[in-house]
Amino acid sequence: MSKFKIFALALLATMTVNPALAQNAPYPNKPIKLIVGFAPGGAADYVARNVGVALGQALGQTIIIENKPGAGSSIAAEQVAKSAPDGYTLLIASPSSISVNPALNQKLGYKVSDLLPVSKLTSSPLVIAVNPNIGVTSTKDLIAKAKSNPGGLNYATSGNGSAPHLGAALFSQVADVKMTHIPFRGGSLAVQSVIAGDTQLTFGTPPSVLPMIQAGRLTGLGISSKERSALAPGLPGMREAGLPEFVIDFWYGFFVPNGTPAPIVQKLFDATQIALKQANVKAALAREGTDVSLSSSPAQFAAFLNQDEKFWVQLVKSANVSLD
């Protein structure tokens, strides 16, 4: 049985085991912590802070953002997995902590089944961006430069197992090039290293990269969608860039500890729907290259995760990604 089918069964179980708890407690009656597995300034942090305000309004409580970077977001996932299942500790997670890290590390301090899915939030492509001084202005230039000096280009990411790390691994596999991975504790730190010239490029998340491209501090080469997107004006898709096989996007979603009563999960889901459908929230996310992409129910999110896991685990294996 897949871990995500276990998620769905756990949701059903809480409906029969804990209904009185959910009905008697005036949830929420105190602030809710939203745990972010990366440093401030990156995509996860940006999404959390934009969604958090609207989510708090929908719930009638304050959402407190708490950054817990490290270990490719595993530290944050473990904290939430071990928290009380009462709806007051919420995780914003990407494929890193839900699919990739469990495939890379059998000694994690949590199991994915320790977390219950609430809803998918957003979906985005990655953005290939380079330091302007390396003489690369297109994806074809980048591939040629990488082939001329195998391992000589250093790419910065938000950590081992992050979407940028896996995106770069897939790019290297598809383009048949070798580059050197330099992991950081968050997307903003990775981008700053490229701007400083300590590393040469990144496969960054749009909120981390697009403002720097627009300011002329980075050169954008393209996005990891097959076609152009209004989310990243002026940047070619991979078909136009000459590498149509390189297509990848990543998502963020909400999770709570397993054992959280189903009525509370549903209340968080309903509030998430309200928050993400607000025009100002959608506009703020779109400005940073992020699309709202909501689940139709917690169970549908669990079903999505069951399929999505296959892509990420296969990529980890085929690209020979490791924690080293």
Backbone bond lengths (Angstrom), bond angles and torsions (degrees), N, CA, C in turn:
res aa  C-N    CA-C-N  psi(-1)  N-CA   C-N-CA  omega(-1)  CA-C   N-CA-C  phi
1 M - - - 1.470 - - 1.523 109.21 -
2 S 1.338 117.41 131.53 1.459 120.23 -178.01 1.519 110.16 -71.23
3 K 1.356 114.60 156.78 1.457 119.87 -179.98 1.512 111.72 -62.13
4 F 1.354 117.68 -27.80 1.450 119.77 -176.43 1.529 111.25 -82.15
5 K 1.327 117.93 -26.38 1.459 119.49 170.50 1.532 109.45 -68.87
6 I 1.325 115.93 -34.78 1.463 119.72 174.97 1.524 109.57 -61.51
7 F 1.354 117.18 -39.47 1.458 121.54 175.89 1.530 110.04 -53.25
8 A 1.322 115.46 -51.72 1.459 120.09 -175.43 1.527 111.07 -62.78
9 L 1.338 116.70 -41.46 1.460 120.77 178.30 1.521 111.24 -64.25
10 A 1.341 115.50 -37.71 1.460 119.33 178.49 1.527 110.79 -64.46
11 L 1.322 116.89 -38.67 1.460 120.28 176.69 1.525 110.92 -60.77
12 L 1.340 116.43 -44.54 1.461 120.27 178.75 1.518 111.22 -63.45
13 A 1.338 115.85 -39.03 1.456 119.98 -178.72 1.523 111.11 -62.85
14 T 1.330 117.03 -39.89 1.458 119.04 -178.52 1.522 111.35 -66.36
15 M 1.322 117.57 -24.64 1.463 120.02 178.77 1.526 110.99 -66.44
16 T 1.347 116.48 -33.96 1.453 119.61 -177.19 1.519 112.45 -93.89
17 V 1.325 117.05 -27.44 1.460 119.44 -175.00 1.519 111.98 -87.78
18 N 1.360 117.18 -35.70 1.449 119.68 -168.67 1.530 116.84 -120.48
19 P 1.321 121.44 20.99 1.465 119.11 -175.02 1.521 113.13 -61.83
20 A 1.336 117.51 -37.58 1.458 120.15 -178.14 1.521 110.96 -63.48
21 L 1.331 115.87 -40.13 1.461 120.96 179.10 1.517 109.99 -58.73
22 A 1.336 115.76 -47.04 1.464 119.40 -176.57 1.530 111.07 -69.02
23 Q 1.342 116.83 -34.17 1.456 119.78 -176.34 1.527 111.49 -77.10
24 N 1.342 117.52 -35.03 1.452 120.76 -174.32 1.519 112.19 -82.39
25 A 1.332 118.01 -32.07 1.450 120.78 -179.27 1.526 109.66 -81.54
26 P 1.329 116.93 129.91 1.478 118.95 179.75 1.525 110.61 -77.95
27 Y 1.311 115.74 68.20 1.469 120.19 -176.30 1.510 111.07 -77.34
28 P 1.340 116.57 137.18 1.470 127.38 -8.64 1.534 110.83 -92.41
29 N 1.320 116.35 139.46 1.466 119.89 -179.82 1.526 112.23 -118.77
30 K 1.337 116.05 16.96 1.466 120.71 174.59 1.528 107.51 -158.75
31 P 1.335 118.04 167.38 1.471 120.39 -178.87 1.524 112.62 -58.44
32 I 1.329 115.03 152.13 1.470 123.02 -179.38 1.526 108.42 -112.29
33 K 1.316 116.58 131.98 1.463 121.51 177.71 1.525 109.95 -87.99
34 L 1.314 116.45 129.98 1.462 123.07 175.11 1.528 107.33 -110.78
35 I 1.320 117.10 110.96 1.462 123.04 -173.52 1.524 109.85 -91.21
36 V 1.339 115.47 127.59 1.466 123.14 -179.95 1.534 108.09 -113.01
37 G 1.330 116.84 128.28 1.457 120.81 -173.91 1.511 115.31 -85.40
38 F 1.321 117.60 11.53 1.460 121.55 -179.67 1.523 109.97 -134.88
39 A 1.337 116.06 164.57 1.456 121.53 -179.05 1.523 111.10 -67.14
40 P 1.331 117.28 159.36 1.464 120.50 176.60 1.530 111.56 -58.45
41 G 1.334 115.49 147.90 1.450 120.51 175.36 1.510 115.31 100.55
42 G 1.336 117.36 -13.74 1.457 120.76 179.24 1.516 112.04 -91.55
43 A 1.333 115.45 -175.62 1.460 120.39 -174.89 1.522 112.64 -64.40
44 A 1.330 117.66 -45.21 1.464 120.20 -178.83 1.523 110.29 -60.83
45 D 1.324 116.43 -42.64 1.454 121.46 179.67 1.525 110.18 -65.19
46 Y 1.326 116.59 -41.85 1.468 120.67 -178.97 1.528 110.19 -63.42
47 V 1.324 116.93 -46.81 1.468 120.12 179.67 1.526 110.04 -62.98
48 A 1.345 116.61 -44.65 1.462 120.47 -178.22 1.525 111.39 -59.26
49 R 1.332 116.90 -43.79 1.467 119.82 -176.47 1.524 112.19 -72.66
50 N 1.309 117.63 -33.62 1.463 119.81 177.57 1.520 111.77 -73.23
51 V 1.319 115.77 -39.68 1.466 119.69 -179.48 1.523 110.79 -78.68
52 G 1.344 116.53 -33.33 1.455 120.74 -173.35 1.517 113.97 -58.97
53 V 1.318 117.12 -41.17 1.465 120.15 -179.39 1.526 110.71 -62.90
54 A 1.325 115.72 -48.55 1.468 119.83 -179.13 1.526 111.34 -67.51
55 L 1.326 116.96 -35.93 1.467 120.42 177.70 1.524 110.51 -63.92
56 G 1.328 115.75 -43.38 1.459 119.63 178.27 1.517 111.80 -61.27
57 Q 1.327 116.80 -39.49 1.466 120.52 177.66 1.523 110.91 -63.50
58 A 1.331 116.39 -41.11 1.461 120.10 -179.48 1.523 111.91 -67.04
59 L 1.333 116.32 -32.51 1.465 121.09 -178.38 1.529 112.48 -91.12
60 G 1.325 117.04 -15.55 1.455 120.20 -176.48 1.507 113.61 75.30
61 Q 1.344 116.85 24.83 1.461 121.71 179.73 1.526 109.76 -142.13
62 T 1.314 115.82 160.06 1.462 121.39 177.30 1.520 110.21 -76.92
63 I 1.330 116.82 137.27 1.458 122.35 173.04 1.530 107.22 -102.33
64 I 1.310 116.90 119.72 1.466 122.48 -179.12 1.529 108.63 -99.01
65 I 1.333 116.93 116.98 1.467 121.14 179.00 1.520 109.13 -82.27
66 E 1.319 116.39 128.09 1.465 121.96 -179.90 1.529 108.53 -127.78
67 N 1.329 117.11 114.25 1.466 121.94 179.85 1.519 110.45 -86.20
68 K 1.335 116.00 125.81 1.467 122.76 178.11 1.520 108.34 -129.81
69 P 1.349 117.78 72.11 1.466 119.50 -177.04 1.517 112.34 -74.06
70 G 1.332 115.00 159.06 1.458 120.99 174.41 1.505 112.97 129.74
71 A 1.338 114.94 148.17 1.469 122.91 175.66 1.521 112.02 55.33
72 G 1.346 115.74 41.62 1.454 119.55 177.48 1.507 114.31 59.55
73 S 1.328 116.63 33.07 1.467 126.75 179.37 1.530 113.21 81.53
74 S 1.333 117.49 5.97 1.471 120.45 -179.57 1.521 112.47 -69.45
75 I 1.337 116.83 -31.31 1.468 119.91 179.80 1.521 109.93 -62.25
76 A 1.320 116.16 -44.41 1.467 120.49 179.05 1.523 111.18 -64.80
77 A 1.329 116.21 -44.44 1.467 119.86 -179.57 1.524 110.97 -61.71
78 E 1.333 116.78 -40.45 1.466 119.98 179.27 1.527 110.65 -65.39
79 Q 1.323 117.07 -41.20 1.460 120.18 179.43 1.522 111.06 -58.51
80 V 1.333 115.71 -46.31 1.463 119.08 -178.66 1.530 110.67 -69.30
81 A 1.328 116.66 -40.69 1.466 120.17 -179.37 1.523 111.73 -59.32
82 K 1.342 116.67 -31.11 1.470 121.31 -177.46 1.523 112.79 -97.74
83 S 1.328 117.12 4.99 1.464 120.71 179.29 1.527 110.97 -82.01
84 A 1.314 115.06 163.76 1.465 119.83 177.40 1.530 109.99 -61.99
85 P 1.324 117.36 134.95 1.482 120.77 -178.44 1.523 111.29 -82.00
86 D 1.332 115.97 63.64 1.459 120.23 -174.39 1.531 113.52 -120.39
87 G 1.356 117.03 6.15 1.449 120.03 178.13 1.507 115.21 85.54
88 Y 1.345 116.96 3.68 1.464 119.49 -177.95 1.521 113.13 -102.56
89 T 1.329 117.24 3.69 1.461 121.49 173.92 1.521 107.72 -132.71
90 L 1.313 115.55 118.90 1.462 123.06 -173.22 1.527 108.31 -123.25
91 L 1.318 116.69 140.10 1.469 122.49 178.98 1.518 109.93 -110.71
92 I 1.340 116.88 131.99 1.459 119.98 165.64 1.523 106.39 -99.09
93 A 1.321 116.64 121.03 1.465 121.60 -172.18 1.514 110.79 -132.77
94 S 1.320 114.10 157.93 1.467 123.90 177.02 1.526 107.62 -118.94
95 P 1.324 118.82 -177.67 1.464 118.81 176.03 1.529 113.96 -57.00
96 S 1.336 117.60 -20.81 1.465 120.47 -177.98 1.520 111.93 -54.63
97 S 1.331 116.77 -56.90 1.459 119.56 -174.43 1.512 113.63 -84.54
98 I 1.347 117.39 -16.08 1.459 119.98 -176.49 1.535 112.60 -95.52
99 S 1.315 117.82 -37.05 1.472 120.59 -176.44 1.526 113.31 -121.05
100 V 1.341 117.09 -43.79 1.461 120.21 -170.60 1.516 112.39 -75.54
101 N 1.329 117.40 -53.96 1.462 119.24 -176.79 1.532 112.77 -60.01
102 P 1.342 118.97 -41.62 1.473 117.79 175.78 1.530 112.78 -61.73
103 A 1.339 117.79 -29.76 1.464 120.18 177.58 1.526 111.89 -75.56
104 L 1.336 116.36 -27.19 1.464 120.70 -177.51 1.517 112.98 -90.25
105 N 1.320 117.71 -27.52 1.464 121.12 -170.29 1.525 110.44 -136.71
106 Q 1.306 115.63 109.84 1.463 120.98 179.69 1.529 112.66 -79.52
107 K 1.338 117.36 -4.30 1.466 121.63 -176.16 1.523 112.03 -109.75
108 L 1.306 117.71 24.69 1.457 120.42 176.70 1.526 110.60 -60.57
109 G 1.330 115.05 153.83 1.459 119.58 179.10 1.517 113.44 -82.61
110 Y 1.314 117.59 9.71 1.459 122.02 178.02 1.520 109.01 -149.17
111 K 1.333 116.04 159.52 1.448 122.53 170.99 1.528 107.28 -107.76
112 V 1.317 115.78 149.52 1.456 118.36 179.51 1.525 110.64 -60.98
113 S 1.312 117.01 -30.27 1.465 120.59 177.94 1.528 112.34 -69.49
114 D 1.351 117.88 -7.66 1.464 121.38 173.93 1.526 111.72 -76.54
115 L 1.330 116.74 -6.71 1.456 121.64 -177.51 1.525 110.34 -120.11
116 L 1.317 115.85 140.71 1.462 121.02 175.80 1.524 109.62 -106.08
117 P 1.332 117.98 134.10 1.462 120.54 177.40 1.525 111.28 -75.60
118 V 1.322 115.40 138.86 1.467 121.27 175.57 1.527 109.66 -104.51
119 S 1.342 116.67 -59.96 1.456 120.19 179.35 1.519 110.42 -164.28
120 K 1.302 115.86 145.91 1.453 121.14 164.89 1.523 107.46 -69.71
121 L 1.341 116.40 146.88 1.457 121.48 -177.52 1.522 112.74 -112.82
122 T 1.342 115.40 -55.07 1.464 120.57 -170.76 1.522 111.08 -140.70
123 S 1.311 114.62 165.19 1.458 122.09 174.40 1.522 108.08 -143.13
124 S 1.345 116.57 141.21 1.469 120.82 -177.03 1.515 110.31 -149.15
125 P 1.325 116.68 152.59 1.466 119.57 167.19 1.518 109.18 -82.31
126 L 1.303 116.66 169.00 1.460 122.15 168.83 1.524 108.75 -91.07
127 V 1.324 116.01 158.18 1.457 121.99 179.61 1.526 108.57 -119.46
128 I 1.328 116.67 125.35 1.465 120.70 175.58 1.526 107.36 -85.44
129 A 1.334 115.50 119.47 1.465 120.67 -177.73 1.522 109.55 -136.05
130 V 1.338 115.78 142.73 1.469 120.85 -176.59 1.522 110.27 -128.78
131 N 1.320 115.14 160.24 1.461 120.88 170.82 1.534 108.71 -64.81
132 P 1.316 118.54 131.22 1.477 120.50 -176.14 1.525 114.25 -60.65
133 N 1.331 117.28 -18.87 1.467 120.07 -174.32 1.522 114.44 -87.17
134 I 1.344 118.28 -0.63 1.471 118.00 -176.83 1.528 112.28 -90.60
135 G 1.336 117.42 0.34 1.458 119.75 174.21 1.511 114.51 76.06
136 V 1.326 117.74 28.55 1.462 122.63 -179.76 1.527 108.64 -119.06
137 T 1.322 117.11 126.77 1.462 120.09 -178.53 1.530 113.09 -125.91
138 S 1.329 117.70 2.52 1.471 120.78 179.51 1.519 109.22 -151.45
139 T 1.321 115.49 164.61 1.466 120.22 177.08 1.530 110.59 -62.26
140 K 1.330 117.01 -38.73 1.466 120.44 178.11 1.530 110.93 -62.32
141 D 1.352 116.62 -40.14 1.467 120.33 175.86 1.523 110.80 -60.75
142 L 1.330 115.33 -43.17 1.467 120.38 -178.20 1.523 110.64 -61.77
143 I 1.327 116.61 -45.21 1.465 120.30 -179.81 1.526 110.37 -63.05
144 A 1.319 116.84 -43.46 1.463 120.51 179.82 1.524 111.07 -62.29
145 K 1.337 116.87 -41.48 1.471 120.61 -179.68 1.527 110.80 -67.19
146 A 1.331 115.93 -39.98 1.462 119.64 179.16 1.530 111.35 -66.53
147 K 1.326 116.61 -38.37 1.470 120.01 179.27 1.527 111.42 -69.10
148 S 1.341 117.23 -30.49 1.468 120.18 -177.58 1.522 112.31 -75.37
149 N 1.356 115.72 -18.45 1.467 119.78 -178.02 1.521 109.16 -145.58
150 P 1.351 118.33 75.28 1.468 121.33 -175.56 1.530 112.16 -55.13
151 G 1.324 115.58 126.43 1.456 121.12 179.67 1.511 113.90 80.87
152 G 1.328 117.64 -3.11 1.459 120.40 -174.65 1.517 114.38 -81.54
153 L 1.327 117.07 -20.76 1.461 120.75 177.34 1.524 109.68 -92.49
154 N 1.321 116.26 129.82 1.464 121.76 177.85 1.522 109.39 -101.20
155 Y 1.337 116.63 126.25 1.463 119.27 176.80 1.528 110.06 -110.39
156 A 1.327 115.15 134.78 1.460 122.04 -177.50 1.520 110.18 -96.80
157 T 1.336 116.66 139.94 1.462 121.21 176.93 1.517 109.90 -136.84
158 S 1.324 115.00 172.63 1.463 121.66 178.76 1.519 112.75 -81.63
159 G 1.317 118.11 11.78 1.458 120.64 173.70 1.512 113.58 135.61
160 N 1.338 115.80 161.78 1.456 121.63 176.54 1.524 110.27 -58.82
161 G 1.329 115.89 130.52 1.455 120.27 178.34 1.508 114.66 82.84
162 S 1.332 117.88 -1.15 1.466 120.53 178.51 1.526 109.87 -73.14
163 A 1.342 115.80 164.24 1.467 119.54 177.98 1.525 111.70 -58.39
164 P 1.356 119.96 -42.74 1.468 119.06 175.96 1.530 113.12 -59.98
165 H 1.331 117.28 -37.24 1.464 120.61 177.33 1.527 110.43 -63.73
166 L 1.332 115.92 -47.06 1.467 118.99 -179.44 1.526 110.83 -68.96
167 G 1.333 116.98 -34.43 1.457 119.78 176.86 1.512 111.67 -62.81
168 A 1.326 116.35 -43.73 1.464 120.26 178.27 1.522 111.12 -65.89
169 A 1.334 116.51 -36.93 1.464 119.96 178.31 1.525 110.68 -64.04
170 L 1.337 116.44 -42.12 1.456 119.74 178.48 1.534 110.31 -66.48
171 F 1.321 117.19 -42.11 1.466 120.94 177.87 1.525 110.27 -58.31
172 S 1.324 116.42 -46.60 1.466 120.66 -179.54 1.517 111.08 -61.21
173 Q 1.318 115.88 -38.32 1.456 121.03 179.74 1.530 110.95 -67.92
174 V 1.328 116.71 -47.73 1.462 121.44 -176.87 1.532 111.40 -69.12
175 A 1.345 116.25 -41.39 1.467 120.67 -177.81 1.523 112.81 -84.78
176 D 1.332 116.87 -7.46 1.467 122.64 -179.67 1.533 110.74 58.02
177 V 1.336 114.52 54.06 1.460 120.54 177.35 1.528 108.82 -128.96
178 K 1.330 115.54 163.38 1.456 121.80 176.61 1.517 108.65 -121.27
179 M 1.355 115.73 124.43 1.456 121.69 176.13 1.524 108.40 -131.43
180 T 1.329 116.93 165.98 1.460 121.46 -175.48 1.524 110.46 -106.37
181 H 1.326 115.78 128.83 1.462 121.86 -176.90 1.526 110.60 -86.49
182 I 1.354 116.06 130.26 1.462 122.38 174.38 1.532 107.51 -122.35
183 P 1.341 117.95 102.75 1.469 120.12 -177.13 1.529 112.25 -84.09
184 F 1.335 115.41 146.95 1.463 122.90 175.10 1.532 108.29 -125.80
185 R 1.339 115.32 178.75 1.466 120.28 -176.90 1.527 112.64 -92.70
186 G 1.316 116.83 9.33 1.451 120.72 177.91 1.508 110.91 179.06
187 G 1.345 115.64 160.79 1.454 120.28 -176.80 1.512 113.39 -64.94
188 S 1.332 117.55 -38.18 1.468 119.60 -178.43 1.517 111.03 -65.33
189 L 1.330 117.34 -37.30 1.467 120.81 178.10 1.524 110.33 -67.05
190 A 1.323 116.85 -39.11 1.466 120.57 178.49 1.524 110.61 -63.62
191 V 1.330 116.25 -44.64 1.458 120.50 -179.34 1.528 111.01 -64.36
192 Q 1.319 116.86 -40.61 1.466 119.76 178.87 1.520 111.42 -61.88
193 S 1.326 117.25 -33.24 1.467 119.90 179.01 1.525 111.18 -68.07
194 V 1.348 116.49 -34.58 1.464 120.09 177.26 1.527 109.90 -70.38
195 I 1.317 116.95 -42.80 1.464 120.82 178.45 1.532 110.42 -60.34
196 A 1.322 116.18 -40.07 1.468 120.68 -178.96 1.519 112.89 -74.12
197 G 1.338 117.11 -15.40 1.456 120.67 -178.33 1.511 113.91 87.73
198 D 1.346 117.08 5.34 1.466 119.83 176.97 1.526 110.65 -70.58
199 T 1.322 116.13 -31.27 1.464 122.80 169.93 1.519 106.66 -126.02
200 Q 1.327 116.51 167.68 1.465 118.81 -172.54 1.523 114.66 -103.50
201 L 1.325 117.58 -24.18 1.465 118.52 -175.99 1.509 110.96 -158.26
202 T 1.326 114.56 167.87 1.458 121.22 174.82 1.521 109.39 -147.29
203 F 1.311 115.43 151.39 1.461 122.84 169.38 1.533 104.21 -104.62
204 G 1.329 114.69 77.25 1.448 120.00 -165.00 1.510 114.42 -91.22
205 T 1.321 114.73 165.60 1.454 121.10 172.88 1.529 108.38 -78.18
206 P 1.321 118.62 146.24 1.467 120.28 -175.83 1.529 115.21 -53.62
207 P 1.355 120.00 -45.23 1.468 117.55 -179.53 1.528 113.43 -61.73
208 S 1.324 116.90 -27.85 1.467 120.50 -179.91 1.514 112.06 -79.16
209 V 1.331 116.93 -31.72 1.464 121.53 -167.13 1.524 114.25 -106.89
210 L 1.334 117.81 -42.81 1.461 119.77 -171.92 1.534 114.05 -56.88
211 P 1.351 119.35 -43.08 1.472 117.55 178.52 1.532 112.82 -60.29
212 M 1.327 116.79 -33.68 1.455 120.26 -179.70 1.536 111.36 -73.97
213 I 1.326 116.27 -31.95 1.474 120.04 174.61 1.529 109.51 -68.03
214 Q 1.316 115.70 -45.39 1.460 120.30 -179.24 1.526 111.87 -63.59
215 A 1.335 116.75 -29.76 1.455 121.28 178.95 1.527 112.74 -85.16
216 G 1.324 117.30 -3.05 1.452 121.19 179.16 1.511 114.76 80.45
217 R 1.317 116.74 10.43 1.472 120.02 -178.73 1.525 112.04 -87.72
218 L 1.326 116.61 -18.08 1.456 123.10 173.31 1.527 108.20 -132.27
219 T 1.333 115.36 156.64 1.461 120.98 173.61 1.520 108.80 -105.18
220 G 1.328 116.83 120.59 1.454 120.63 177.93 1.520 111.03 -85.14
221 L 1.328 116.20 132.33 1.467 120.86 -178.90 1.521 112.56 -102.42
222 G 1.314 117.68 -29.46 1.457 119.86 -178.33 1.511 110.77 167.23
223 I 1.326 115.60 174.99 1.462 122.16 177.31 1.526 109.16 -116.65
224 S 1.327 115.61 157.21 1.462 120.21 -173.12 1.521 113.72 -84.92
225 S 1.335 117.52 19.29 1.459 122.18 168.72 1.525 108.48 -91.47
226 K 1.317 116.84 157.42 1.465 119.05 -179.40 1.520 110.95 -66.55
227 E 1.346 116.62 -37.66 1.461 120.80 -177.96 1.529 110.16 -115.37
228 R 1.325 115.82 167.71 1.455 121.00 173.81 1.531 110.50 -59.49
229 S 1.336 115.08 159.39 1.460 119.95 -179.77 1.520 109.48 -140.26
230 A 1.338 114.91 143.89 1.465 119.72 175.06 1.518 111.47 -64.40
231 L 1.343 116.69 -16.02 1.464 120.39 178.01 1.522 111.86 -68.23
232 A 1.333 117.24 -24.28 1.467 121.51 -177.43 1.530 108.85 -136.16
233 P 1.319 117.38 74.19 1.468 121.24 -175.65 1.531 112.24 -56.66
234 G 1.333 114.64 135.20 1.453 119.64 175.32 1.511 115.62 88.66
235 L 1.331 117.51 -8.52 1.469 119.81 -178.48 1.529 110.12 -103.33
236 P 1.326 118.26 132.61 1.463 120.53 -178.68 1.527 112.15 -72.70
237 G 1.325 115.58 151.38 1.455 120.35 167.83 1.514 109.14 -78.24
238 M 1.324 116.07 175.69 1.461 119.26 -172.46 1.529 113.40 -74.62
239 R 1.322 118.69 -24.61 1.463 118.98 174.81 1.533 109.23 -63.55
240 E 1.319 115.55 -48.12 1.462 121.39 179.30 1.527 111.36 -66.26
241 A 1.330 116.52 -33.49 1.467 120.99 -178.24 1.525 112.71 -76.55
242 G 1.349 116.38 -10.28 1.454 119.68 177.36 1.501 115.88 95.46
243 L 1.349 117.11 10.47 1.461 120.43 179.43 1.533 109.13 -135.79
244 P 1.342 117.69 65.15 1.468 120.97 -172.01 1.523 114.00 -66.12
245 E 1.335 117.63 -15.74 1.466 119.95 179.62 1.528 111.97 -77.74
246 F 1.343 116.29 -15.02 1.463 119.47 -179.63 1.523 109.40 -90.40
247 V 1.324 116.08 93.84 1.459 122.28 179.72 1.522 107.94 -133.64
248 I 1.329 116.24 123.17 1.463 120.33 -179.51 1.527 108.24 -157.47
249 D 1.324 117.33 141.91 1.449 120.08 169.79 1.524 108.16 -136.80
250 F 1.306 115.39 171.16 1.463 119.14 -178.92 1.522 108.47 -137.78
251 W 1.324 114.95 162.16 1.457 120.65 -175.65 1.523 109.82 -130.44
252 Y 1.331 114.62 164.71 1.468 121.97 166.74 1.517 108.00 -124.19
253 G 1.336 115.63 147.56 1.453 120.81 178.81 1.510 111.12 -148.92
254 F 1.330 115.89 166.66 1.462 122.61 177.93 1.530 110.59 -98.83
255 F 1.344 114.57 140.99 1.465 122.28 176.60 1.523 109.03 -137.77
256 V 1.331 115.43 153.88 1.463 122.27 175.57 1.530 108.11 -131.44
257 P 1.343 117.44 165.92 1.471 118.97 178.40 1.526 111.78 -62.56
258 N 1.324 115.70 143.24 1.462 120.30 173.78 1.523 109.07 -58.83
259 G 1.313 116.33 141.16 1.456 121.04 -176.23 1.514 112.93 99.91
260 T 1.322 117.28 -10.05 1.466 120.34 175.58 1.532 108.73 -62.82
261 P 1.320 118.58 128.04 1.469 120.12 -177.21 1.520 112.19 -55.96
262 A 1.309 116.21 139.56 1.455 121.44 -177.16 1.530 113.28 -57.29
263 P 1.344 120.51 -38.11 1.463 118.88 176.93 1.525 113.18 -61.40
264 I 1.339 117.00 -32.45 1.458 120.28 177.22 1.523 110.00 -72.55
265 V 1.334 116.74 -42.16 1.469 120.15 175.56 1.525 109.62 -57.36
266 Q 1.329 116.26 -43.70 1.464 120.18 -179.28 1.521 111.15 -65.00
267 K 1.346 116.64 -38.53 1.460 119.41 179.87 1.529 110.37 -65.82
268 L 1.328 117.12 -40.05 1.464 120.83 176.10 1.531 110.48 -64.81
269 F 1.324 115.95 -40.88 1.472 119.93 177.73 1.529 110.49 -60.94
270 D 1.334 116.78 -47.82 1.462 120.30 -178.12 1.531 111.22 -62.15
271 A 1.336 116.40 -40.48 1.461 120.32 179.31 1.525 110.81 -67.26
272 T 1.317 116.69 -35.31 1.467 120.98 177.21 1.520 110.65 -63.74
273 Q 1.329 116.21 -41.87 1.460 120.30 177.32 1.532 110.86 -59.16
274 I 1.319 116.03 -45.31 1.463 120.84 179.87 1.528 110.69 -62.26
275 A 1.335 115.70 -45.68 1.466 121.22 -175.96 1.521 111.90 -64.08
276 L 1.330 116.91 -47.05 1.467 120.58 -174.04 1.517 112.98 -77.25
277 K 1.314 117.74 -14.81 1.466 119.88 178.06 1.522 112.78 -90.07
278 Q 1.317 117.06 -2.63 1.455 120.19 177.03 1.523 109.73 -70.18
279 A 1.307 116.84 134.42 1.469 121.63 -175.40 1.516 112.30 -60.14
280 N 1.338 117.45 -39.18 1.466 119.39 -178.40 1.524 111.71 -68.69
281 V 1.335 117.57 -33.74 1.471 120.73 177.93 1.532 109.44 -69.38
282 K 1.331 116.72 -47.14 1.466 120.73 178.85 1.525 110.95 -59.56
283 A 1.335 116.86 -40.80 1.460 120.48 -179.44 1.520 111.38 -67.39
284 A 1.339 117.04 -41.21 1.464 120.69 179.88 1.523 111.01 -63.82
285 L 1.311 117.25 -40.94 1.459 120.98 178.72 1.525 110.85 -68.90
286 A 1.334 116.91 -41.00 1.464 120.58 -179.49 1.523 111.59 -63.04
287 R 1.341 116.68 -35.51 1.466 119.82 179.08 1.524 111.85 -61.19
288 E 1.311 116.08 -25.04 1.466 120.74 -179.71 1.531 111.84 -105.61
289 G 1.329 117.16 19.03 1.452 120.57 173.15 1.510 115.52 79.63
290 T 1.329 117.14 26.79 1.462 121.23 -175.86 1.525 110.59 -123.56
291 D 1.329 116.69 129.68 1.459 122.95 177.83 1.524 110.70 -94.40
292 V 1.320 117.61 139.91 1.461 120.73 168.31 1.517 108.32 -70.99
293 S 1.339 116.92 132.34 1.467 121.77 -178.29 1.531 108.10 -145.15
294 L 1.335 115.59 87.05 1.459 121.12 -172.43 1.523 112.61 -89.69
295 S 1.314 115.89 148.77 1.463 121.82 171.46 1.524 109.17 -78.80
296 S 1.325 116.66 158.52 1.464 120.39 177.43 1.524 111.75 -86.63
297 S 1.333 116.96 -14.60 1.466 122.25 177.98 1.522 107.72 -171.51
298 P 1.344 118.94 162.91 1.468 119.65 173.71 1.530 112.07 -58.69
299 A 1.313 117.00 -37.49 1.466 119.75 179.59 1.529 111.15 -66.10
300 Q 1.335 117.14 -38.10 1.456 119.61 177.87 1.519 111.07 -66.66
301 F 1.349 117.75 -36.03 1.458 121.24 175.32 1.525 110.32 -62.90
302 A 1.331 117.01 -41.48 1.459 120.74 177.20 1.525 111.38 -61.11
303 A 1.327 116.49 -40.48 1.469 120.58 178.44 1.527 110.72 -66.10
304 F 1.328 116.40 -40.65 1.464 120.42 176.00 1.524 110.76 -59.43
305 L 1.328 117.22 -44.92 1.458 121.47 -178.86 1.525 111.43 -61.73
306 N 1.324 115.62 -36.43 1.461 120.06 179.66 1.522 111.26 -60.31
307 Q 1.335 116.87 -39.40 1.459 120.99 178.43 1.528 111.76 -79.38
308 D 1.323 115.83 -40.98 1.467 121.17 -176.76 1.531 111.53 -62.96
309 E 1.328 115.69 -35.91 1.464 119.99 179.96 1.530 111.37 -55.75
310 K 1.316 116.74 -37.33 1.465 120.33 -176.61 1.520 110.99 -61.10
311 F 1.349 116.85 -41.21 1.460 120.64 179.65 1.520 111.00 -62.07
312 W 1.340 116.88 -49.44 1.463 120.12 -174.47 1.519 111.85 -68.95
313 V 1.329 117.16 -41.01 1.465 120.10 179.73 1.521 110.37 -65.78
314 Q 1.334 117.02 -41.05 1.463 120.06 177.28 1.521 110.87 -62.78
315 L 1.331 117.08 -39.44 1.464 120.54 178.33 1.517 111.25 -65.03
316 V 1.319 117.47 -42.70 1.472 121.10 176.60 1.523 110.70 -55.50
317 K 1.343 116.27 -42.96 1.450 120.50 -177.99 1.526 112.25 -73.40
318 S 1.340 116.47 -48.23 1.455 119.92 -173.66 1.523 111.95 -69.59
319 A 1.341 117.14 -32.51 1.464 120.47 179.91 1.513 112.02 -91.54
320 N 1.342 116.89 0.79 1.453 122.31 177.38 1.535 111.46 56.59
321 V 1.333 115.51 43.48 1.466 121.64 179.91 1.517 108.92 -75.30
322 S 1.328 116.83 138.62 1.466 121.22 176.40 1.515 109.07 -137.90
323 L 1.330 115.97 174.45 1.456 121.15 179.13 1.517 112.13 -80.51
324 D 1.320 117.92 -9.86 1.475 120.63 -177.74 1.515 110.98 -78.08
